[in-house]
Amino acid sequence: MVLRAHHLCSGLDLVLSVATHSAPVRRLLAAGADVRGTRLVIHARADTAIATATALTTAA
């Protein structure tokens, strides 16, 4: 579902920031992410994911 949401957000030029504590899940998400559009941002901690998404949104 995360990769599907990323694909939809990428088509709309929206940033999607994801957090998961699991390193294997982060690697799977990175490997399956759509590289044609907006990059999927994957973090180990939710606070970092939120801060990154906020910074990217305000910079745009």
RAJO-V772976 format. One record per pair of residues at least 24 apart in sequence whose C-alpha atoms are under 6 Angstrom apart, sorted by the first residue. I is the first residue (numbers start at 1). J is the second residue. If there is no record, write none. Layout:
# RAJO-V772976
((I;J) (I;J))
This chain:
# RAJO-V772976
((10;37) (10;38) (16;40) (17;41) (17;42) (17;49) (17;53) (18;42) (19;43) (19;44) (19;45) (19;46) (19;49) (20;44))
